Amino acid sequence: MSNKKTNSRPLSKIRRADPEFEREKSKYEHPLPSREYILQVLAVQGAPLEFDALARLLDVQAYELEAFQRRLGAMARDAQLMQNRRGDWLIPNKADLVRGRIVGHPDGFGFLVPEEGGADLFLAAKEMDKVLHGDKAIARVIGVDRKGRPEGKIVEVTERANRLVVGRVIEEHGVRFVVAEDKRISQDILLAPPEKGSRKSLKVQSGQVVTVELIEQPSRHSQPIGRLVEVLGNYADPGMEIEIALRKHEMPHEFSGEALAQTRKLPDAVRKSDWKDREDITNLSLVTIDGETARDFDDAVYCERRGKGYRLVVAIADVSHYVTVGSALDIEAFERGNSVYFPRRVIPMLPEKLSNGLCSLNPQVERLCMVCDMDIAGNGSIRRFRFYPAVMYSQARLTYTEVAAALYEKDDATRVRLASLLPHLEALDELYRQLAKERAKRGAIDFETVETRMVFDDHGKIERIEPYERNDAHRLIEECMLAANVCASEFLREREHPVLYRIHEGPTPERLVKLRDFLGTFGFQLGGGDAPEARHYAKLLEQIGQRPDRQLLQTVMLRSLRQAIYSPENVGHFGLAYESYTHFTSPIRRYPDLLVHRAIKSALATRRYEPGNWEEIGLHCSKTERRADEATRDVEDWLKCFYMKDRVGETFEGSISSVVPFGIFVALDGVFVEGLVHVSELGQDYFHFDAAAHAMVGERSGKRFRLADRVRVQLARVDMESNRIDFRLA
């Protein structure tokens, strides 16, 4: 009887009485809706749905709600679904999502820089726990932070940027972890035990610098884990700053076996077979003019008077003859993008046999070259030019110093030594004067900058940092190279052959408004309306003259311009005031120049050179250039910190070189080192950052610290770990 009653109960009562039975039964009678069906229903609804509404639409039974909740959670982890702030479920691509790259901050927070432009999204520290600097991610806007910045929440990490990380090993309470040298990676990386894959032969001590391979990326639940792959040594070891920079910026610095094997097969000198289809210019008195420490010589020059004009020959190393398309050397050169010049060490784009040997225009040896042969009028305008492959013979390796001594200082001993070359050098100097006039007439911008060089002692430590003044010999060579680069650009443009141009755009509308507002406070105006040209900048610099605040005004003008990049789209070079410009003169150390050589050769043979997507190649070469700049800056900053660490307490005079929301940076006179005076050290006041005025302004006192102002500071602290120099006002 009782059995009969049990069997006759309604199905709903059986579910409530025996949920385990029903869960098993539902696998066959009423399975959960599939992911595809859930997405389809949400798409049809066209709006976010709360959990209960979505469950009703999908006919999810009460006993299935827990499992359904887990399925939605799994879809969210896979970025198929997401929840808004109300908890409603929606399809991510229907929401206001932003794709971009993560930029970390040493203090733990970060930003997502949108791929499509627009305002950066602030990411709180808890969001940064899921990612590392450089990763690519999708985030949604969840509101604004306390500073009024749009704030984001990471929905999905789409690309991991860090495979190898360089840092120092720290051991605390028996746990070993690595603190990254790149302070934008603020998370500690747990060091995996040997059984997780580390090389057991590698022994490391706390404090040593190592490279780790990430075997687990960070997530909301765990920090990153790394496997030890390389022990670089102790932090203070000679040259360690360069080893760290190479790995921190993931710069290729060892040539592949295939590239080295290809290099070994190359001859040591020019062969007779290499002369085929080349002009013989070995009789010309070509010379190279470079700095004292240069070892790779890309370019040689020759000049002679021709009536009222000049013949200028610029011969450039023919790297493309040896580095063939798609070869191991070509692949290696592309990955590097350029040579990197650190203090006391060079990371070349090509192996030394090529960069300092076979491709270098060394004196008294035959070399293959590509020539730009120009006929230039007496006023400096280029009348005609032609390109051709040739064989040359450099008569001498000259330096800027000795050319200046011969031409400008009239040093008798130098003039006697260079007697056979003097007529050509003097013709070159005459031509330079005319080219410089043409440059001024064109309206090219000539900002005054101070270059420095580090002088090291016998122990590899900085003895001093000194200004490196450019003399007219530098400018002479620069004008010759500019002329050849313009001809290369014009040659390819006329033939409608694709190539990478070196482009430099003028100020953005936003920067232009800020610049005009700033200049207005000094009574100056920049001409050109909404589209100023380089000549308007040049004219303004001329009007400013040598007034005491010239450095301030020049710095603000310079910062209004955009960075030069490589692009197949010819938009001209704003700073140089050229309608068309490319890089032809340094194929030993710049990959874009090598591409230009190949394009010129193809055009001469009425062919087209197509290496692939020119735009992507341009982006890559621009990126490797910035990577090299950042790496060399890191090394120089470390060396400067090491140079200053024993001078804590000393007082210096200097100028404010930059104003930021957290303080002012000061460049010291005669020392050529920069450091920060934190906002808390500016005085007993609340100081606020005035971006438009490039100043920090005291709320109560009205005291102003403005860009280029003179200040007296005391060295308070040198932090070798973060490459930071801190000052206080003296």
Secondary structure as UniProt FT lines:
FT   HELIX           2..7
FT   HELIX           11..17
FT   HELIX           19..29
FT   HELIX           35..45
FT   HELIX           51..57
FT   TURN            58..59
FT   HELIX           62..64
FT   HELIX           65..77
FT   TURN            78..79
FT   STRAND          82..83
FT   TURN            85..86
FT   STRAND          89..90
FT   HELIX           92..94
FT   STRAND          97..104
FT   TURN            106..107
FT   STRAND          110..114
FT   TURN            115..116
FT   STRAND          121..123
FT   HELIX           125..128
FT   TURN            129..130
FT   TURN            133..134
FT   STRAND          136..144
FT   TURN            146..147
FT   STRAND          150..159
FT   STRAND          164..172
FT   TURN            173..174
FT   STRAND          175..180
FT   TURN            183..184
FT   STRAND          189..191
FT   HELIX           194..196
FT   TURN            200..201
FT   TURN            206..207
FT   STRAND          209..216
FT   STRAND          225..233
FT   TURN            235..236
FT   TURN            238..239
FT   HELIX           240..248
FT   TURN            249..250
FT   HELIX           257..265
FT   HELIX           272..275
FT   TURN            276..277
FT   STRAND          279..280
FT   TURN            282..283
FT   STRAND          287..290
FT   TURN            292..293
FT   STRAND          299..306
FT   TURN            307..308
FT   STRAND          309..317
FT   HELIX           319..321
FT   TURN            325..326
FT   HELIX           328..336
FT   STRAND          340..342
FT   TURN            343..344
FT   STRAND          345..347
FT   HELIX           353..358
FT   STRAND          366..376
FT   TURN            378..379
FT   STRAND          382..394
FT   STRAND          396..399
FT   HELIX           400..407
FT   HELIX           412..417
FT   TURN            418..421
FT   HELIX           422..442
FT   STRAND          451..456
FT   TURN            458..459
FT   STRAND          462..468
FT   HELIX           472..494
FT   TURN            495..496
FT   STRAND          501..504
FT   HELIX           509..520
FT   TURN            521..523
FT   TURN            529..530
FT   HELIX           534..544
FT   TURN            545..546
FT   TURN            548..549
FT   HELIX           550..559
FT   STRAND          565..567
FT   TURN            574..577
FT   TURN            587..589
FT   HELIX           591..604
FT   TURN            605..606
FT   HELIX           614..644
FT   HELIX           645..647
FT   TURN            648..649
FT   STRAND          651..660
FT   TURN            661..662
FT   STRAND          663..668
FT   TURN            669..671
FT   STRAND          674..678
FT   HELIX           679..681
FT   STRAND          687..690
FT   TURN            691..694
FT   STRAND          695..698
FT   TURN            699..701
FT   STRAND          704..706
FT   TURN            707..708
FT   STRAND          710..719
FT   TURN            720..723
FT   STRAND          724..729
//
